[in-house]
Amino acid sequence: MSQQDTGPPMRYSGFNVIRQGLSGNKGWTPAWRDPAPKAEYDVVIIGGGGHGLSTAYYLAKNHGLTNIAVVEKGYLGGGNIGRNTTIVRANYFLPGNSEFYSHSLKLWEGLEADLNYNVMHSQRGLINLFHSDGQRDAFVRRGNAMINQGDDAILLDREGVRKHLPYLDFEQTRFPIYGGLLHPRGGSARHDAVAWGYARGADQRGVDLIQNCEVTGIDVSGGRVTGVQTTRGAIRAKKVAIIVAGRSSQVAAMAGMRLPIESHVLQAFVTEGLKPVIDHVVSFGMGHFYISQSDKGGLVFGGDLDFYASYAARGNLPMVEHVMEAGMTLMPMIGRAKVLRSWGGIMDMSPDGSPIIDKTGIEGLYLDCGWNYGGFKAVPASGWCMAHLVATDTPHEYAARFRLDRFRTGHLLDEEGTGSQHNLH
Ligand SMILES: Cc1cc2nc3c(=O)[nH]c(=O)nc-3n(C[C@H](O)[C@H](O)[C@H](O)COP(=O)(O)OP(=O)(O)OC[C@H]3O[C@@H](n4cnc5c(N)ncnc54)[C@H](O)[C@@H]3O)c2cc1C
């Protein structure tokens, strides 16, 4: 289907909702085209997740490049972008991470107006709980780093937390709650809407979004990338960007590269819809548990990795039990809620827990991966910085430390010791 078939791009507005409602909702046009792959593009992006789509959008919007294809093996939004627990925050500590996530949060704040798409970004505040004097000191340092970066942080004592979250079990014997670090601009967004918003924005600027098209090979000649092989035929390209999250090692191997990435499964859970009860995002790090409530009313929560390398987008029962126990420890009232669904996603775990946005040893081949379990909030800044790298061949200042060779040179960005441990698997 060509753009002519769908008519000119349609703006979403209250006026249009009323107009379409009055005419039986028959006038809505598809949100994006469904083009067949062309023989050649300036840029082919492998992976139609959040990061691939935002890269395509900013390549077109910020750099005027539009002869681009995003090649997705499944459907747009079917990967981790539609499977995460949607926490958006800028509470990082280390230089390198701080400015990147701060930039991302600013992009989130203008995203709906920029995309003309309701991604349901909700700055309801994030509270990270602490349970000892030592942890309080660490959160004070983190809060100061956030404020120095220009973001917001408020230290709450126990009574301060109780005012916001009276239903927590403050006296639990293992992890009594001492207080929390409130990040008022943190919150959540609707995950798949983010993919759809970027997809629509990229399509409107001329990017071809090609679904059900798996990349099966990367063509390299004389040290330069020349295109990709796909299940819908060969596509020539001047530049190719690998942005496939949990499949990064497999796709990079098609170009003969061995990445310092392990793929692990992370599970999430949602309960039946309840009346509004939790109006923040709450993170209980010591219990590996975090929770928020969706606009539909479901309690959305998750825990830690299943801790074995896997490409299966589903997890195992011991982690389900662990997450439920942590939930009961933190807020016993959750025992009344019925879990409706659980699912898993494949995490691209780097050894230091920080991402990679870099060129590779092959000319014209770029890499964006290593998002661990925190890549949803990074979607806007990752696309912004990756687009800059692909368009200009120089790293963006906010992503300059996300280098691939840091695992060789030792310039690690170990934010919290949450990366993969290759010696354990
Ligand atoms: C349960 C869970 C909870 C999470 N919670 C949070 C959170 O609260 N906050 C946060 O910031 N982050 C969170 N994350 C992490 C976040 O979702 C990911 O880091 C991020 O979505 C990964 O980037 P992406 O969106 O581009 O990935 P994806 O959506 O997985 O995109 C990669 C795409 O590449 C495609 N692909 C793979 N191989 C090929 C191929 N050969 N050819 C063509 N296409 C291919 C895949 O089909 C996929 O669509 C969570 C993740 C999970 C699973």
The ligand as a MOL file (V3000), in Angstrom:
LIG
                    3D

  0  0  0     0  0            999 V3000
M  V30 BEGIN CTAB
M  V30 COUNTS 53 58 0 0 0
M  V30 BEGIN ATOM
M  V30 1 C 9.4240 -7.6680 31.7930 0
M  V30 2 C 10.2260 -6.4700 31.4080 0
M  V30 3 C 10.1620 -5.3120 32.1840 0
M  V30 4 C 10.9020 -4.1880 31.8470 0
M  V30 5 N 10.7080 -3.0370 32.5490 0
M  V30 6 C 11.3310 -1.8980 32.1630 0
M  V30 7 C 11.0320 -0.6940 32.8170 0
M  V30 8 O 10.1790 -0.6410 33.7160 0
M  V30 9 N 11.6840 0.4400 32.4440 0
M  V30 10 C 12.6160 0.4080 31.4550 0
M  V30 11 O 13.2120 1.4500 31.1790 0
M  V30 12 N 12.8860 -0.7250 30.7650 0
M  V30 13 C 12.2490 -1.8800 31.0850 0
M  V30 14 N 12.4920 -3.0480 30.3910 0
M  V30 15 C 13.5200 -3.0670 29.3410 0
M  V30 16 C 13.0460 -2.5410 27.9970 0
M  V30 17 O 11.7930 -3.0730 27.6620 0
M  V30 18 C 14.0850 -2.9190 26.9330 0
M  V30 19 O 15.3910 -2.5530 27.3540 0
M  V30 20 C 13.8300 -2.2270 25.5900 0
M  V30 21 O 12.4820 -2.3240 25.2140 0
M  V30 22 C 14.7110 -2.8870 24.5270 0
M  V30 23 O 14.7510 -2.1550 23.3250 0
M  V30 24 P 13.6680 -2.3060 22.1270 0
M  V30 25 O 12.4060 -1.6780 22.5390 0
M  V30 26 O 14.2790 -1.7640 20.9090 0
M  V30 27 O 13.5350 -3.8880 22.0560 0
M  V30 28 P 12.5230 -4.7990 21.2320 0
M  V30 29 O 11.1320 -4.2780 21.3000 0
M  V30 30 O 12.7530 -6.2000 21.7000 0
M  V30 31 O 13.0250 -4.5890 19.7430 0
M  V30 32 C 13.9410 -5.4200 19.0600 0
M  V30 33 C 13.2600 -5.8870 17.8060 0
M  V30 34 O 14.1990 -6.5270 16.9520 0
M  V30 35 C 13.5060 -7.5300 16.2470 0
M  V30 36 N 14.4810 -8.4960 15.6830 0
M  V30 37 C 15.2570 -9.3530 16.3600 0
M  V30 38 N 15.9950 -10.0970 15.4810 0
M  V30 39 C 15.6680 -9.6750 14.2430 0
M  V30 40 C 16.0720 -10.0480 12.9410 0
M  V30 41 N 16.9870 -11.0260 12.7270 0
M  V30 42 N 15.5260 -9.3940 11.8850 0
M  V30 43 C 14.5890 -8.4150 12.0580 0
M  V30 44 N 14.1620 -8.0220 13.2910 0
M  V30 45 C 14.6920 -8.6510 14.3660 0
M  V30 46 C 12.6120 -8.1560 17.3120 0
M  V30 47 O 11.5390 -8.8750 16.7330 0
M  V30 48 C 12.1690 -6.9150 18.0820 0
M  V30 49 O 10.9150 -6.4160 17.6320 0
M  V30 50 C 11.7640 -4.2050 30.7020 0
M  V30 51 C 11.8190 -5.3620 29.9200 0
M  V30 52 C 11.0400 -6.4740 30.2500 0
M  V30 53 C 11.0640 -7.6960 29.3680 0
M  V30 END ATOM
M  V30 BEGIN BOND
M  V30 1 1 1 2
M  V30 2 1 2 3
M  V30 3 2 2 52
M  V30 4 2 3 4
M  V30 5 1 4 5
M  V30 6 1 4 50
M  V30 7 2 5 6
M  V30 8 1 6 7
M  V30 9 1 6 13
M  V30 10 2 7 8
M  V30 11 1 7 9
M  V30 12 1 9 10
M  V30 13 2 10 11
M  V30 14 1 10 12
M  V30 15 2 12 13
M  V30 16 1 13 14
M  V30 17 1 14 15
M  V30 18 1 14 50
M  V30 19 1 15 16
M  V30 20 1 16 17
M  V30 21 1 16 18
M  V30 22 1 18 19
M  V30 23 1 18 20
M  V30 24 1 20 21
M  V30 25 1 20 22
M  V30 26 1 22 23
M  V30 27 1 23 24
M  V30 28 2 24 25
M  V30 29 1 24 26
M  V30 30 1 24 27
M  V30 31 1 27 28
M  V30 32 2 28 29
M  V30 33 1 28 30
M  V30 34 1 28 31
M  V30 35 1 31 32
M  V30 36 1 32 33
M  V30 37 1 33 34
M  V30 38 1 33 48
M  V30 39 1 34 35
M  V30 40 1 35 36
M  V30 41 1 35 46
M  V30 42 1 36 37
M  V30 43 1 36 45
M  V30 44 2 37 38
M  V30 45 1 38 39
M  V30 46 1 39 40
M  V30 47 2 39 45
M  V30 48 1 40 41
M  V30 49 2 40 42
M  V30 50 1 42 43
M  V30 51 2 43 44
M  V30 52 1 44 45
M  V30 53 1 46 47
M  V30 54 1 46 48
M  V30 55 1 48 49
M  V30 56 2 50 51
M  V30 57 1 51 52
M  V30 58 1 52 53
M  V30 END BOND
M  V30 END CTAB
M  END
